[in-house]
Amino acid sequence: MRERRTINRVEFLANSVIVDKETLKKYYGQVKNISPLGIAITVDKHIPNLVGRELIVVVETMIMYSEAVREDKELGNKKSIAFKAKKFTPDVLQYLFEQIGTSEE
């Protein structure tokens, strides 16, 4: 039996922050499209190649642990990066809780 459903990406325009899990460097971009399994973000072409790296992507109300799988050149000084979603690991969740959680005094 062949699966007839597909999971397509839909246009979703929003600002985003990409955090490199190893270096904790932050890169800013504009989301192009999104699906439950991945996301594509347009960034400045001077951002280093992120393909193969584990990253945390933050977009409005969503946080995605992901791996960059492809980069495509765009017009001007932009490029698109495609990310595939990964399951959160305990160390990534710990990092998020430490960075997001603040003690109110």
PyMOL CGO cylinders between C-alpha atoms (Angstrom):
from pymol import cmd
from pymol.cgo import CYLINDER

trace = [
    CYLINDER, 0.00, 0.00, 0.00, 1.37, 3.39, -0.98, 0.3, 1, 1, 1, 1, 1, 1,
    CYLINDER, 1.37, 3.39, -0.98, 1.07, 6.44, 1.29, 0.3, 1, 1, 1, 1, 1, 1,
    CYLINDER, 1.07, 6.44, 1.29, -0.91, 9.15, -0.50, 0.3, 1, 1, 1, 1, 1, 1,
    CYLINDER, -0.91, 9.15, -0.50, -0.42, 11.95, 2.01, 0.3, 1, 1, 1, 1, 1, 1,
    CYLINDER, -0.42, 11.95, 2.01, 2.57, 14.25, 1.81, 0.3, 1, 1, 1, 1, 1, 1,
    CYLINDER, 2.57, 14.25, 1.81, 3.97, 16.80, 4.17, 0.3, 1, 1, 1, 1, 1, 1,
    CYLINDER, 3.97, 16.80, 4.17, 4.53, 20.01, 2.23, 0.3, 1, 1, 1, 1, 1, 1,
    CYLINDER, 4.53, 20.01, 2.23, 6.23, 23.16, 3.35, 0.3, 1, 1, 1, 1, 1, 1,
    CYLINDER, 6.23, 23.16, 3.35, 4.04, 26.25, 3.54, 0.3, 1, 1, 1, 1, 1, 1,
    CYLINDER, 4.04, 26.25, 3.54, 5.05, 29.87, 3.27, 0.3, 1, 1, 1, 1, 1, 1,
    CYLINDER, 5.05, 29.87, 3.27, 5.61, 31.39, 6.71, 0.3, 1, 1, 1, 1, 1, 1,
    CYLINDER, 5.61, 31.39, 6.71, 7.25, 34.81, 6.82, 0.3, 1, 1, 1, 1, 1, 1,
    CYLINDER, 7.25, 34.81, 6.82, 8.83, 35.59, 10.18, 0.3, 1, 1, 1, 1, 1, 1,
    CYLINDER, 8.83, 35.59, 10.18, 12.12, 36.69, 11.69, 0.3, 1, 1, 1, 1, 1, 1,
    CYLINDER, 12.12, 36.69, 11.69, 14.35, 33.96, 13.06, 0.3, 1, 1, 1, 1, 1, 1,
    CYLINDER, 14.35, 33.96, 13.06, 17.46, 33.34, 15.10, 0.3, 1, 1, 1, 1, 1, 1,
    CYLINDER, 17.46, 33.34, 15.10, 19.75, 30.39, 14.37, 0.3, 1, 1, 1, 1, 1, 1,
    CYLINDER, 19.75, 30.39, 14.37, 22.00, 29.30, 17.26, 0.3, 1, 1, 1, 1, 1, 1,
    CYLINDER, 22.00, 29.30, 17.26, 25.00, 27.07, 16.58, 0.3, 1, 1, 1, 1, 1, 1,
    CYLINDER, 25.00, 27.07, 16.58, 24.94, 24.37, 19.26, 0.3, 1, 1, 1, 1, 1, 1,
    CYLINDER, 24.94, 24.37, 19.26, 28.75, 24.11, 19.48, 0.3, 1, 1, 1, 1, 1, 1,
    CYLINDER, 28.75, 24.11, 19.48, 29.85, 27.75, 19.32, 0.3, 1, 1, 1, 1, 1, 1,
    CYLINDER, 29.85, 27.75, 19.32, 26.61, 29.39, 20.57, 0.3, 1, 1, 1, 1, 1, 1,
    CYLINDER, 26.61, 29.39, 20.57, 26.98, 32.00, 17.79, 0.3, 1, 1, 1, 1, 1, 1,
    CYLINDER, 26.98, 32.00, 17.79, 23.71, 33.55, 16.68, 0.3, 1, 1, 1, 1, 1, 1,
    CYLINDER, 23.71, 33.55, 16.68, 22.71, 34.24, 13.10, 0.3, 1, 1, 1, 1, 1, 1,
    CYLINDER, 22.71, 34.24, 13.10, 19.60, 36.19, 12.08, 0.3, 1, 1, 1, 1, 1, 1,
    CYLINDER, 19.60, 36.19, 12.08, 17.37, 35.47, 9.11, 0.3, 1, 1, 1, 1, 1, 1,
    CYLINDER, 17.37, 35.47, 9.11, 13.93, 35.50, 7.55, 0.3, 1, 1, 1, 1, 1, 1,
    CYLINDER, 13.93, 35.50, 7.55, 11.87, 32.31, 7.37, 0.3, 1, 1, 1, 1, 1, 1,
    CYLINDER, 11.87, 32.31, 7.37, 10.74, 31.37, 3.86, 0.3, 1, 1, 1, 1, 1, 1,
    CYLINDER, 10.74, 31.37, 3.86, 8.72, 28.25, 4.53, 0.3, 1, 1, 1, 1, 1, 1,
    CYLINDER, 8.72, 28.25, 4.53, 8.07, 25.64, 7.19, 0.3, 1, 1, 1, 1, 1, 1,
    CYLINDER, 8.07, 25.64, 7.19, 6.74, 22.12, 7.74, 0.3, 1, 1, 1, 1, 1, 1,
    CYLINDER, 6.74, 22.12, 7.74, 6.55, 19.78, 10.73, 0.3, 1, 1, 1, 1, 1, 1,
    CYLINDER, 6.55, 19.78, 10.73, 9.79, 18.19, 9.49, 0.3, 1, 1, 1, 1, 1, 1,
    CYLINDER, 9.79, 18.19, 9.49, 11.86, 21.22, 8.54, 0.3, 1, 1, 1, 1, 1, 1,
    CYLINDER, 11.86, 21.22, 8.54, 12.25, 24.88, 7.75, 0.3, 1, 1, 1, 1, 1, 1,
    CYLINDER, 12.25, 24.88, 7.75, 13.98, 27.11, 5.18, 0.3, 1, 1, 1, 1, 1, 1,
    CYLINDER, 13.98, 27.11, 5.18, 15.50, 30.43, 6.21, 0.3, 1, 1, 1, 1, 1, 1,
    CYLINDER, 15.50, 30.43, 6.21, 17.04, 33.22, 4.13, 0.3, 1, 1, 1, 1, 1, 1,
    CYLINDER, 17.04, 33.22, 4.13, 20.24, 34.67, 5.62, 0.3, 1, 1, 1, 1, 1, 1,
    CYLINDER, 20.24, 34.67, 5.62, 23.11, 36.95, 4.63, 0.3, 1, 1, 1, 1, 1, 1,
    CYLINDER, 23.11, 36.95, 4.63, 25.52, 35.14, 2.28, 0.3, 1, 1, 1, 1, 1, 1,
    CYLINDER, 25.52, 35.14, 2.28, 28.45, 35.98, 4.60, 0.3, 1, 1, 1, 1, 1, 1,
    CYLINDER, 28.45, 35.98, 4.60, 27.16, 33.64, 7.30, 0.3, 1, 1, 1, 1, 1, 1,
    CYLINDER, 27.16, 33.64, 7.30, 29.48, 30.61, 7.36, 0.3, 1, 1, 1, 1, 1, 1,
    CYLINDER, 29.48, 30.61, 7.36, 28.41, 27.31, 5.84, 0.3, 1, 1, 1, 1, 1, 1,
    CYLINDER, 28.41, 27.31, 5.84, 26.19, 25.58, 8.42, 0.3, 1, 1, 1, 1, 1, 1,
    CYLINDER, 26.19, 25.58, 8.42, 25.50, 22.35, 6.49, 0.3, 1, 1, 1, 1, 1, 1,
    CYLINDER, 25.50, 22.35, 6.49, 25.93, 19.33, 8.73, 0.3, 1, 1, 1, 1, 1, 1,
    CYLINDER, 25.93, 19.33, 8.73, 25.87, 21.38, 11.93, 0.3, 1, 1, 1, 1, 1, 1,
    CYLINDER, 25.87, 21.38, 11.93, 23.38, 20.93, 14.77, 0.3, 1, 1, 1, 1, 1, 1,
    CYLINDER, 23.38, 20.93, 14.77, 21.46, 24.15, 15.35, 0.3, 1, 1, 1, 1, 1, 1,
    CYLINDER, 21.46, 24.15, 15.35, 18.63, 25.57, 17.39, 0.3, 1, 1, 1, 1, 1, 1,
    CYLINDER, 18.63, 25.57, 17.39, 16.18, 27.61, 15.33, 0.3, 1, 1, 1, 1, 1, 1,
    CYLINDER, 16.18, 27.61, 15.33, 13.89, 30.10, 17.07, 0.3, 1, 1, 1, 1, 1, 1,
    CYLINDER, 13.89, 30.10, 17.07, 10.93, 31.55, 15.15, 0.3, 1, 1, 1, 1, 1, 1,
    CYLINDER, 10.93, 31.55, 15.15, 8.21, 33.56, 16.89, 0.3, 1, 1, 1, 1, 1, 1,
    CYLINDER, 8.21, 33.56, 16.89, 6.48, 30.89, 19.03, 0.3, 1, 1, 1, 1, 1, 1,
    CYLINDER, 6.48, 30.89, 19.03, 8.52, 27.90, 17.85, 0.3, 1, 1, 1, 1, 1, 1,
    CYLINDER, 8.52, 27.90, 17.85, 11.85, 26.39, 18.84, 0.3, 1, 1, 1, 1, 1, 1,
    CYLINDER, 11.85, 26.39, 18.84, 13.28, 23.68, 16.59, 0.3, 1, 1, 1, 1, 1, 1,
    CYLINDER, 13.28, 23.68, 16.59, 16.37, 21.54, 17.14, 0.3, 1, 1, 1, 1, 1, 1,
    CYLINDER, 16.37, 21.54, 17.14, 17.69, 20.87, 13.66, 0.3, 1, 1, 1, 1, 1, 1,
    CYLINDER, 17.69, 20.87, 13.66, 20.50, 20.06, 11.30, 0.3, 1, 1, 1, 1, 1, 1,
    CYLINDER, 20.50, 20.06, 11.30, 21.32, 22.22, 8.29, 0.3, 1, 1, 1, 1, 1, 1,
    CYLINDER, 21.32, 22.22, 8.29, 21.08, 20.00, 5.21, 0.3, 1, 1, 1, 1, 1, 1,
    CYLINDER, 21.08, 20.00, 5.21, 21.43, 22.35, 2.24, 0.3, 1, 1, 1, 1, 1, 1,
    CYLINDER, 21.43, 22.35, 2.24, 22.39, 25.88, 1.22, 0.3, 1, 1, 1, 1, 1, 1,
    CYLINDER, 22.39, 25.88, 1.22, 21.17, 27.56, -1.97, 0.3, 1, 1, 1, 1, 1, 1,
    CYLINDER, 21.17, 27.56, -1.97, 22.32, 30.88, -3.42, 0.3, 1, 1, 1, 1, 1, 1,
    CYLINDER, 22.32, 30.88, -3.42, 19.70, 33.59, -3.85, 0.3, 1, 1, 1, 1, 1, 1,
    CYLINDER, 19.70, 33.59, -3.85, 19.76, 36.94, -5.61, 0.3, 1, 1, 1, 1, 1, 1,
    CYLINDER, 19.76, 36.94, -5.61, 21.91, 39.68, -4.12, 0.3, 1, 1, 1, 1, 1, 1,
    CYLINDER, 21.91, 39.68, -4.12, 23.79, 38.95, -0.92, 0.3, 1, 1, 1, 1, 1, 1,
    CYLINDER, 23.79, 38.95, -0.92, 21.42, 36.30, 0.38, 0.3, 1, 1, 1, 1, 1, 1,
    CYLINDER, 21.42, 36.30, 0.38, 21.35, 32.52, 0.60, 0.3, 1, 1, 1, 1, 1, 1,
    CYLINDER, 21.35, 32.52, 0.60, 18.75, 30.02, 1.81, 0.3, 1, 1, 1, 1, 1, 1,
    CYLINDER, 18.75, 30.02, 1.81, 19.49, 27.32, 4.34, 0.3, 1, 1, 1, 1, 1, 1,
    CYLINDER, 19.49, 27.32, 4.34, 17.28, 24.24, 4.60, 0.3, 1, 1, 1, 1, 1, 1,
    CYLINDER, 17.28, 24.24, 4.60, 17.00, 22.57, 8.01, 0.3, 1, 1, 1, 1, 1, 1,
    CYLINDER, 17.00, 22.57, 8.01, 15.59, 19.18, 8.98, 0.3, 1, 1, 1, 1, 1, 1,
    CYLINDER, 15.59, 19.18, 8.98, 14.07, 18.76, 12.43, 0.3, 1, 1, 1, 1, 1, 1,
    CYLINDER, 14.07, 18.76, 12.43, 15.79, 16.56, 15.02, 0.3, 1, 1, 1, 1, 1, 1,
    CYLINDER, 15.79, 16.56, 15.02, 14.56, 15.14, 18.29, 0.3, 1, 1, 1, 1, 1, 1,
    CYLINDER, 14.56, 15.14, 18.29, 15.65, 17.24, 21.28, 0.3, 1, 1, 1, 1, 1, 1,
    CYLINDER, 15.65, 17.24, 21.28, 18.49, 15.74, 23.31, 0.3, 1, 1, 1, 1, 1, 1,
    CYLINDER, 18.49, 15.74, 23.31, 18.82, 16.24, 27.08, 0.3, 1, 1, 1, 1, 1, 1,
    CYLINDER, 18.82, 16.24, 27.08, 21.86, 18.54, 26.67, 0.3, 1, 1, 1, 1, 1, 1,
    CYLINDER, 21.86, 18.54, 26.67, 20.03, 20.78, 24.19, 0.3, 1, 1, 1, 1, 1, 1,
    CYLINDER, 20.03, 20.78, 24.19, 17.00, 21.01, 26.48, 0.3, 1, 1, 1, 1, 1, 1,
    CYLINDER, 17.00, 21.01, 26.48, 19.29, 21.86, 29.40, 0.3, 1, 1, 1, 1, 1, 1,
    CYLINDER, 19.29, 21.86, 29.40, 20.90, 24.66, 27.37, 0.3, 1, 1, 1, 1, 1, 1,
    CYLINDER, 20.90, 24.66, 27.37, 17.48, 26.05, 26.44, 0.3, 1, 1, 1, 1, 1, 1,
    CYLINDER, 17.48, 26.05, 26.44, 16.24, 25.98, 30.03, 0.3, 1, 1, 1, 1, 1, 1,
    CYLINDER, 16.24, 25.98, 30.03, 19.40, 27.71, 31.26, 0.3, 1, 1, 1, 1, 1, 1,
    CYLINDER, 19.40, 27.71, 31.26, 19.17, 30.41, 28.56, 0.3, 1, 1, 1, 1, 1, 1,
    CYLINDER, 19.17, 30.41, 28.56, 15.41, 30.96, 28.74, 0.3, 1, 1, 1, 1, 1, 1,
    CYLINDER, 15.41, 30.96, 28.74, 14.79, 30.49, 32.43, 0.3, 1, 1, 1, 1, 1, 1,
    CYLINDER, 14.79, 30.49, 32.43, 15.53, 33.57, 34.47, 0.3, 1, 1, 1, 1, 1, 1,
    CYLINDER, 15.53, 33.57, 34.47, 15.14, 34.09, 38.16, 0.3, 1, 1, 1, 1, 1, 1,
    CYLINDER, 15.14, 34.09, 38.16, 12.83, 36.98, 38.94, 0.3, 1, 1, 1, 1, 1, 1,
    CYLINDER, 12.83, 36.98, 38.94, 13.80, 38.93, 41.99, 0.3, 1, 1, 1, 1, 1, 1,
]
cmd.load_cgo(trace, "trace")
